Amino acid sequence: MFGKLGIYITILVLVFLFYLVIALGAGVFSKRKKKPEVKKYIRSVNILLVFIIIVGTFLMLFL
């Protein structure tokens, strides 16, 4: 049904939407000062999302 590129684009779109939802919920785009816990949480989420993108790229290129 989908080719490798279609699946990869779908993964990227879902990761981007996931980041937007998490960032909005954590208040990343608000103008008030962020707590250190929120900054640490967002950094962890970013690491997780980068890992998902790397794994998706690896799977698309080598499978």
C-alpha positions as CSV (number, residue, x, y, z in Angstrom):
1,M,0.0,0.0,0.0
2,F,2.6,2.5,1.1
3,G,6.2,2.5,-0.1
4,K,9.2,3.0,2.2
5,L,9.2,6.7,1.6
6,G,5.5,7.0,2.4
7,I,5.9,5.2,5.7
8,Y,9.0,7.4,6.5
9,I,7.1,10.6,5.8
10,T,4.2,9.3,8.0
11,I,6.7,8.6,10.9
12,L,8.1,12.1,10.5
13,V,4.7,13.7,10.5
14,L,3.6,11.7,13.6
15,V,6.8,12.6,15.5
16,F,6.3,16.3,14.6
17,L,2.6,16.2,15.8
18,F,3.7,14.4,19.0
19,Y,6.3,17.1,19.7
20,L,3.7,19.8,19.2
21,V,1.2,18.2,21.6
22,I,3.9,17.6,24.2
23,A,5.3,21.1,23.9
24,L,1.9,22.8,24.1
25,G,1.0,20.7,27.1
26,A,4.3,21.6,28.8
27,G,4.0,25.3,28.0
28,V,7.1,25.6,25.8
29,F,5.5,28.3,23.7
30,S,4.3,30.4,26.6
31,K,6.0,33.6,27.5
32,R,6.4,32.9,31.2
33,K,9.6,31.4,32.7
34,K,9.9,27.6,32.5
35,K,10.7,25.5,35.4
36,P,13.9,23.3,35.3
37,E,11.7,20.2,35.5
38,V,9.9,21.2,32.3
39,K,13.1,22.0,30.5
40,K,14.5,18.6,31.5
41,Y,11.3,16.9,30.4
42,I,11.3,18.6,27.0
43,R,15.0,17.7,26.5
44,S,14.2,14.0,27.3
45,V,11.3,14.1,24.8
46,N,13.5,15.6,22.2
47,I,16.1,12.8,22.7
48,L,13.3,10.2,22.4
49,L,12.0,11.8,19.2
50,V,15.4,12.0,17.6
51,F,16.0,8.3,18.5
52,I,12.7,7.4,16.8
53,I,13.7,9.4,13.7
54,I,17.1,7.7,13.5
55,V,15.6,4.2,13.9
56,G,13.0,5.0,11.2
57,T,15.7,6.2,8.9
58,F,17.8,3.1,9.6
59,L,14.8,0.8,8.9
60,M,13.9,2.7,5.7
61,L,17.4,2.6,4.3
62,F,18.4,-1.0,5.2
63,L,15.2,-3.0,5.1
